[in-house]
Amino acid sequence: MRIIELTEDTKKDLLNSLLKRSPNNYGQYEDIVAGIIDTVKEKKDQALFDYTLQFDKCRITTETFKVTEAEFDEAFSKMEPEFVEVMKHSAKNIEEYHSKQKRNSWFDAKEDGTILGQKITPIDTVGVYVPGGKAAYPSSTLMNIIPAKVAGVKKIIMTTPPGKDGKVNPGTLVAAKIAGVDEVYKVGGAQAIAALAYGTESVPKVDKIVGPGNIFVALAKKAVYGYVSIDSIAGPSEILVLADEMANPKYVAADLLSQAEHDELASAILITTDKALAEKVSEWIEIFANKLERKEIIQKSLDNYGYILVAANLEEAIEAANEIASEHLEILTKDPFSVMTKIRHAGAIFLGEYSSEPLGDYFAGPNHVLPTNGTAKFFSPLNVDDFMKKSSIISYSYDALSKVHKEIELFARKEGLTAHENSIKVRFED
């Protein structure tokens, strides 16, 4: 794994390299996605069946499209009871964490007859996309459905691509049932996003779409945004480890590889103040990478987006971490809590050598759907608020309005909106 000195130039080159992975840079696929969306809007279910045959090599019909209770039961029968219990434990942690995020409506009444407030209500219907392909993701199923359940969403529709045998991965189905999904349909890709956004004979139209996916899914979510809401346009996974001489190089190497194995575009970066640690981490990465099952993917990821940056001091390392604004940030320093207070931009922050990134992926409770490609500077992890909407409440009495009506009329008049002015003024005419 390449080791380079952290300078303004190397940092700039790194940021430019990482930004190339953004879905916003894959415009050549937008026409393909737009064509798929238009076809689904026109042909509805039949388009979904045709695309599933084309892309997933699986023939789906109206009778086999929706996952049945018998298929859920079959999925449970195929899963080791021990793993089912692990998923239930994880679900409990996720629910407990997200329950603390839930907010209530509030009202502020004053003696002059003014009542202001905010009414908070859940979104009615949410669509959850769960990818298939290179790996099954029951963890993503839990992470996307449970916050919606905590928020009080009335109906949760899940789509996920089937295998060639017409079956959905049993782990994904078990996780969906544990999380409390209402309906599951066997369709993936941009066509699934189109179905959720516009509705078909079988798939209900939803109000919001959440969940990760490949570039076609990301571009489809981008295309339907505005007609429905979306969580974000997720890019490839990434990890940044911030470490000093106290860090265990074996742990650091293992944690970097935990993200590199996701796909060839995943990014794994170490920023350290210790050159000796950098060299030891590089050695351990080579040892581990040769033993791991997804070593080809890991190697491509490291070749393209793997970096070990050696900083002159911890302050310089922290500033670089803030500029990168990584999806996952591990702090393995002498005093990680002190360093954490200086971090402004990160999706999820892991403190100390026993808080490795997979703890957040699977079990701790905070959501693992996180901002990528530097968007942690202005986006947050998926949370209960993503499934809520807020309405402003305004109520003024005659006395309350009488004290300010001339100010409102002046404001409206200065904007040239005399009907606005008149709406207030008529209430105080003899």
C-alpha positions as CSV (number, residue, x, y, z in Angstrom):
1,M,0.0,0.0,0.0
2,R,1.5,3.3,-1.0
3,I,3.0,5.5,1.7
4,I,3.3,9.2,0.9
5,E,4.0,12.4,2.9
6,L,0.9,14.5,3.7
7,T,1.3,17.9,2.0
8,E,-1.1,20.4,0.5
9,D,-0.4,19.0,-2.9
10,T,-0.9,15.3,-1.9
11,K,-4.0,16.2,0.0
12,K,-5.4,18.0,-3.0
13,D,-4.6,15.1,-5.3
14,L,-6.2,12.7,-2.9
15,L,-9.4,14.7,-2.7
16,N,-9.6,15.0,-6.5
17,S,-9.1,11.2,-6.8
18,L,-11.8,10.4,-4.2
19,L,-14.3,12.8,-5.8
20,K,-14.0,10.9,-9.1
21,R,-16.0,8.1,-7.4
22,S,-19.1,10.3,-7.0
23,P,-22.3,9.2,-8.8
24,N,-22.4,12.8,-10.1
25,N,-19.5,11.9,-12.3
26,Y,-21.2,9.0,-14.1
27,G,-23.4,11.1,-16.5
28,Q,-22.8,8.6,-19.3
29,Y,-25.3,6.3,-17.7
30,E,-28.0,8.9,-17.1
31,D,-29.6,8.3,-20.5
32,I,-29.8,4.6,-19.8
33,V,-31.4,5.2,-16.4
34,A,-33.9,7.7,-17.9
35,G,-34.9,5.1,-20.5
36,I,-35.5,2.5,-17.9
37,I,-37.6,4.9,-15.8
38,D,-39.7,5.9,-18.8
39,T,-40.3,2.3,-19.7
40,V,-41.4,1.4,-16.2
41,K,-43.8,4.4,-16.2
42,E,-45.3,3.3,-19.4
43,K,-45.4,-0.5,-19.1
44,K,-45.4,-0.8,-15.3
45,D,-45.3,-4.5,-14.0
46,Q,-44.4,-5.9,-17.5
47,A,-41.4,-3.6,-17.7
48,L,-40.2,-4.9,-14.3
49,F,-40.6,-8.5,-15.4
50,D,-38.7,-7.8,-18.6
51,Y,-35.8,-6.1,-16.9
52,T,-35.6,-8.8,-14.3
53,L,-35.3,-11.4,-17.0
54,Q,-32.7,-9.2,-18.8
55,F,-30.5,-8.2,-15.9
56,D,-31.1,-10.9,-13.3
57,K,-31.7,-13.9,-15.7
58,C,-34.8,-14.7,-13.7
59,R,-38.4,-15.0,-15.0
60,I,-40.9,-13.3,-12.6
61,T,-44.7,-13.2,-13.1
62,T,-47.5,-11.5,-11.4
63,E,-48.0,-14.7,-9.2
64,T,-44.3,-14.8,-8.1
65,F,-43.5,-11.1,-7.9
66,K,-44.4,-10.4,-4.3
67,V,-42.7,-12.4,-1.5
68,T,-45.2,-14.6,0.2
69,E,-45.5,-15.6,3.9
70,A,-44.5,-19.1,2.8
71,E,-41.3,-17.7,1.4
72,F,-40.6,-15.9,4.6
73,D,-41.1,-19.1,6.5
74,E,-38.8,-20.9,4.1
75,A,-36.1,-18.2,4.6
76,F,-36.3,-18.7,8.4
77,S,-35.9,-22.5,8.0
78,K,-32.7,-22.0,5.9
79,M,-31.1,-19.7,8.5
80,E,-29.0,-21.0,11.4
81,P,-31.0,-20.2,14.6
82,E,-27.8,-18.7,16.1
83,F,-27.7,-16.1,13.2
84,V,-31.4,-15.3,13.6
85,E,-30.8,-14.5,17.3
86,V,-27.8,-12.3,16.3
87,M,-30.0,-10.4,13.9
88,K,-32.7,-10.0,16.6
89,H,-30.0,-8.7,19.0
90,S,-28.7,-6.2,16.4
91,A,-32.3,-5.1,15.7
92,K,-32.9,-4.4,19.3
93,N,-29.8,-2.3,19.5
94,I,-30.8,-0.4,16.4
95,E,-34.3,0.2,17.7
96,E,-33.1,1.4,21.1
97,Y,-30.6,3.8,19.6
98,H,-33.0,5.3,17.1
99,S,-35.8,5.6,19.7
100,K,-33.7,8.2,21.4
101,Q,-33.8,10.3,18.2
102,K,-37.6,10.6,18.1
103,R,-39.0,14.1,18.7
104,N,-42.5,15.2,19.6
105,S,-44.7,18.0,18.4
106,W,-44.4,21.2,20.4
107,F,-46.5,24.3,21.0
108,D,-45.6,27.7,22.6
109,A,-48.6,29.7,23.8
110,K,-48.1,33.3,25.0
111,E,-50.4,35.5,27.1
112,D,-51.1,37.9,24.1
113,G,-52.9,35.1,22.3
114,T,-50.0,34.0,20.1
115,I,-49.6,30.2,19.6
116,L,-46.7,28.9,17.6
117,G,-45.6,25.4,17.2
118,Q,-44.4,22.5,15.1
119,K,-46.5,19.4,14.3
120,I,-44.3,16.3,13.6
121,T,-45.8,13.4,11.7
122,P,-44.3,10.3,10.1
123,I,-44.2,9.9,6.3
124,D,-47.1,7.6,5.2
125,T,-45.2,5.2,2.8
126,V,-41.5,4.5,2.4
127,G,-39.7,2.3,-0.1
128,V,-36.6,0.5,1.0
129,Y,-34.1,-0.7,-1.6
130,V,-31.8,-3.6,-0.6
131,P,-29.1,-4.5,-3.1
132,G,-28.2,-8.0,-4.1
133,G,-25.4,-8.9,-6.5
134,K,-21.9,-9.3,-5.0
135,A,-23.1,-9.8,-1.5
136,A,-26.3,-10.0,0.6
137,Y,-26.9,-7.2,3.1
138,P,-29.3,-8.2,5.9
139,S,-27.6,-5.5,7.9
140,S,-28.7,-2.8,5.5
141,T,-32.2,-4.2,5.6
142,L,-32.3,-3.7,9.4
143,M,-30.7,-0.2,9.2
144,N,-33.2,1.1,6.7
145,I,-36.4,-0.4,8.0
146,I,-36.1,0.0,11.7
147,P,-35.8,3.8,11.9
148,A,-38.9,4.0,9.7
149,K,-40.7,1.8,12.1
150,V,-39.6,3.9,15.1
151,A,-40.8,7.0,13.3
152,G,-44.2,5.4,12.8
153,V,-44.3,5.0,9.0
154,K,-47.6,3.3,8.1
155,K,-46.3,1.2,5.2
156,I,-42.8,0.0,4.3
157,I,-42.3,-1.5,0.9
158,M,-39.0,-3.3,0.2
159,T,-37.6,-4.2,-3.2
160,T,-34.5,-6.4,-3.8
161,P,-33.3,-8.3,-6.8
162,P,-33.9,-12.1,-6.9
163,G,-31.4,-14.8,-7.8
164,K,-31.7,-16.8,-11.0
165,D,-33.9,-19.3,-9.1
166,G,-36.4,-16.6,-8.4
167,K,-35.6,-16.5,-4.7
168,V,-34.5,-13.6,-2.5
169,N,-31.5,-14.2,-0.3
170,P,-32.9,-15.8,2.9
171,G,-30.8,-13.6,5.2
172,T,-32.3,-10.5,3.6
173,L,-35.8,-11.8,4.0
174,V,-35.3,-12.8,7.7
175,A,-33.9,-9.4,8.5
176,A,-36.8,-7.7,6.7
177,K,-39.3,-9.7,8.8
178,I,-37.5,-9.0,12.0
179,A,-37.4,-5.3,11.2
180,G,-41.1,-5.2,10.4
181,V,-41.4,-4.8,6.6
182,D,-44.9,-4.8,5.2
183,E,-44.3,-6.0,1.6
184,V,-41.3,-7.2,-0.4
185,Y,-41.1,-7.3,-4.2
186,K,-38.5,-9.2,-6.3
187,V,-37.0,-6.4,-8.4
188,G,-33.7,-4.5,-8.4
189,G,-31.8,-1.8,-10.2
190,A,-33.1,1.5,-11.6
191,Q,-36.4,-0.3,-12.5
192,A,-37.1,-0.9,-8.8
193,I,-36.6,2.8,-8.0
194,A,-38.9,3.8,-10.8
195,A,-41.6,1.4,-9.6
196,L,-41.4,2.8,-6.1
197,A,-41.4,6.4,-7.3
198,Y,-44.3,6.1,-9.8
199,G,-46.1,2.9,-8.8
200,T,-47.2,0.0,-10.9
201,E,-50.1,-2.5,-10.9
202,S,-48.4,-4.3,-8.1
203,V,-45.9,-2.0,-6.4
204,P,-47.4,0.9,-4.5
205,K,-46.1,4.4,-5.1
206,V,-44.2,5.6,-2.0
207,D,-43.4,9.0,-0.6
208,K,-39.7,8.4,0.1
209,I,-37.0,6.0,-1.1
210,V,-34.1,5.0,1.0
211,G,-31.3,2.4,0.7
212,P,-28.0,1.9,-1.0
213,G,-27.3,0.5,-4.5
214,N,-25.1,0.5,-7.5
215,I,-24.5,3.4,-9.8
216,F,-27.7,2.8,-11.7
217,V,-29.7,2.8,-8.5
218,A,-28.0,6.0,-7.4
219,L,-28.7,7.7,-10.6
220,A,-32.3,6.5,-10.6
221,K,-32.8,8.0,-7.1
222,K,-31.3,11.2,-8.3
223,A,-33.7,11.2,-11.3
224,V,-36.9,10.7,-9.3
225,Y,-35.9,13.1,-6.5
226,G,-38.6,15.8,-6.3
227,Y,-41.3,13.5,-7.4
228,V,-40.5,11.5,-4.2
229,S,-38.0,12.2,-1.5
230,I,-34.8,10.2,-1.1
231,D,-32.3,9.7,1.6
232,S,-29.1,10.5,-0.3
233,I,-27.2,9.5,-3.4
234,A,-24.6,7.1,-1.9
235,G,-21.2,6.6,-3.3
236,P,-18.7,3.8,-2.7
237,S,-17.8,2.9,0.9
238,E,-14.8,4.5,2.6
239,I,-12.8,4.4,5.8
240,L,-10.2,6.8,7.2
241,V,-8.1,5.7,10.2
242,L,-6.4,8.5,12.2
243,A,-3.6,7.0,14.2
244,D,-0.5,7.9,16.2
245,E,2.4,5.8,17.4
246,M,0.2,4.2,20.1
247,A,-2.0,2.4,17.5
248,N,-1.7,-1.3,16.9
249,P,-0.6,-1.7,13.2
250,K,-2.3,-5.1,13.0
251,Y,-5.7,-3.7,14.0
252,V,-5.3,-0.7,11.7
253,A,-4.5,-2.9,8.7
254,A,-7.5,-5.2,9.4
255,D,-9.8,-2.2,9.7
256,L,-8.7,-0.7,6.4
257,L,-9.3,-3.9,4.6
258,S,-12.8,-4.2,6.1
259,Q,-13.9,-1.4,3.7
260,A,-11.6,-2.2,0.8
261,E,-13.4,-5.6,0.4
262,H,-16.7,-3.8,-0.4
263,D,-15.9,-3.1,-4.1
264,E,-13.2,-1.8,-6.4
265,L,-14.2,1.8,-5.8
266,A,-14.0,1.6,-2.0
267,S,-11.5,3.8,-0.3
268,A,-9.2,2.9,2.6
269,I,-7.0,5.7,4.0
270,L,-4.6,5.9,7.0
271,I,-3.4,9.2,8.2
272,T,-0.6,8.8,10.9
273,T,2.0,10.9,12.6
274,D,4.4,7.9,12.8
275,K,6.3,6.7,9.7
276,A,7.2,3.4,11.5
277,L,3.5,2.6,12.1
278,A,2.8,3.4,8.4
279,E,5.4,0.8,7.3
280,K,4.1,-1.9,9.7
281,V,0.5,-1.3,8.6
282,S,1.6,-1.7,5.0
283,E,3.2,-5.0,5.9
284,W,0.2,-6.3,7.7
285,I,-2.1,-5.3,4.8
286,E,-0.1,-7.5,2.5
287,I,-0.2,-10.4,4.9
288,F,-4.0,-10.1,5.4
289,A,-4.9,-9.4,1.8
290,N,-3.4,-12.6,0.6
291,K,-5.5,-14.6,3.0
292,L,-8.9,-13.0,2.5
293,E,-11.6,-14.4,0.2
294,R,-12.2,-11.1,-1.7
295,K,-8.5,-10.4,-2.3
296,E,-8.9,-9.4,-5.9
297,I,-11.5,-6.8,-5.1
298,I,-9.3,-5.7,-2.1
299,Q,-6.2,-5.3,-4.3
300,K,-8.0,-3.2,-6.9
301,S,-9.5,-1.0,-4.2
302,L,-6.1,-0.5,-2.6
303,D,-4.4,0.1,-5.9
304,N,-6.9,2.8,-6.9
305,Y,-8.0,4.4,-3.7
306,G,-5.8,3.1,-0.8
307,Y,-3.4,5.6,0.8
308,I,-1.2,5.8,3.8
309,L,-0.4,9.5,4.6
310,V,2.3,10.5,7.0
311,A,1.6,13.8,8.7
312,A,4.1,16.1,10.4
313,N,1.9,16.4,13.5
314,L,-1.6,15.5,14.9
315,E,-3.1,18.9,14.1
316,E,-2.2,18.5,10.5
317,A,-3.6,15.0,10.4
318,I,-6.9,16.1,12.0
319,E,-7.3,19.0,9.5
320,A,-6.8,16.5,6.6
321,A,-9.4,14.2,8.1
322,N,-11.9,17.1,8.3
323,E,-11.2,18.0,4.7
324,I,-11.7,14.4,3.5
325,A,-14.9,14.1,5.6
326,S,-14.9,10.3,5.5
327,E,-17.9,8.1,5.8
328,H,-16.2,6.1,8.6
329,L,-13.6,7.6,10.8
330,E,-11.6,5.6,13.3
331,I,-9.5,7.4,15.9
332,L,-6.7,5.3,17.2
333,T,-4.6,7.7,19.2
334,K,-3.4,8.1,22.8
335,D,-6.5,10.3,23.6
336,P,-9.2,9.5,21.1
337,F,-11.9,11.5,22.9
338,S,-9.8,14.6,22.8
339,V,-9.2,14.2,19.1
340,M,-12.9,13.5,18.5
341,T,-13.7,17.0,19.8
342,K,-11.7,18.5,17.0
343,I,-13.4,16.5,14.2
344,R,-16.0,18.5,12.4
345,H,-16.9,16.3,9.5
346,A,-17.4,12.5,9.5
347,G,-20.3,10.2,9.0
348,A,-19.6,7.9,12.0
349,I,-16.7,8.2,14.4
350,F,-15.2,5.1,16.1
351,L,-13.1,5.7,19.2
352,G,-10.4,3.4,20.5
353,E,-8.9,0.1,19.3
354,Y,-12.0,-2.0,20.4
355,S,-14.4,0.1,18.3
356,S,-13.6,-1.1,14.8
357,E,-15.9,-0.1,11.9
358,P,-17.7,-3.5,11.6
359,L,-19.1,-2.9,15.1
360,G,-21.1,0.0,13.5
361,D,-22.0,-1.9,10.4
362,Y,-23.7,-4.7,12.2
363,F,-24.4,-4.3,15.9
364,A,-23.8,-1.2,18.0
365,G,-27.1,0.6,17.0
366,P,-26.2,3.8,15.2
367,N,-27.1,3.7,11.6
368,H,-24.6,2.5,9.0
369,V,-26.2,4.4,6.1
370,L,-23.8,7.3,6.1
371,P,-22.8,10.2,3.9
372,T,-19.9,9.5,1.4
373,N,-17.6,11.4,-0.9
374,G,-17.1,14.3,1.4
375,T,-20.9,14.9,1.9
376,A,-20.4,14.4,5.7
377,K,-19.7,18.1,5.6
378,F,-23.4,18.7,5.1
379,F,-25.3,15.4,5.4
380,S,-26.0,13.2,8.4
381,P,-26.4,9.4,8.9
382,L,-29.8,8.0,8.2
383,N,-32.0,8.7,11.2
384,V,-35.6,8.9,12.5
385,D,-35.9,12.5,11.2
386,D,-35.5,11.1,7.7
387,F,-38.9,9.4,8.1
388,M,-40.7,12.4,9.7
389,K,-42.1,15.6,8.3
390,K,-42.8,18.8,10.1
391,S,-45.7,21.3,9.8
392,S,-45.5,24.8,11.2
393,I,-48.4,25.8,13.5
394,I,-49.5,29.5,13.6
395,S,-52.4,31.0,15.6
396,Y,-52.8,34.7,16.5
397,S,-55.7,36.3,18.4
398,Y,-57.1,39.7,17.4
399,D,-55.2,41.4,20.1
400,A,-51.9,39.7,19.1
401,L,-52.3,40.6,15.4
402,S,-53.5,44.2,16.2
403,K,-50.1,44.9,17.8
404,V,-48.1,44.0,14.7
405,H,-50.5,44.4,11.7
406,K,-49.0,47.7,10.5
407,E,-45.5,46.1,10.4
408,I,-46.8,43.2,8.3
409,E,-48.6,45.6,6.0
410,L,-45.5,47.7,5.5
411,F,-43.4,44.6,4.8
412,A,-45.9,43.4,2.1
413,R,-46.2,46.9,0.6
414,K,-42.4,47.2,0.3
415,E,-42.4,43.9,-1.6
416,G,-45.1,45.2,-3.9
417,L,-47.6,42.5,-2.8
418,T,-50.7,44.6,-2.1
419,A,-53.0,41.6,-1.9
420,H,-50.8,40.4,1.0
421,E,-51.1,43.8,2.6
422,N,-54.9,43.9,2.1
423,S,-55.3,40.4,3.6
424,I,-54.0,41.8,6.9
425,K,-55.5,45.4,6.6
426,V,-59.1,44.3,6.1
427,R,-59.2,42.8,9.5
428,F,-58.7,46.3,11.1
429,E,-61.0,48.4,9.0
430,D,-64.1,49.8,10.6
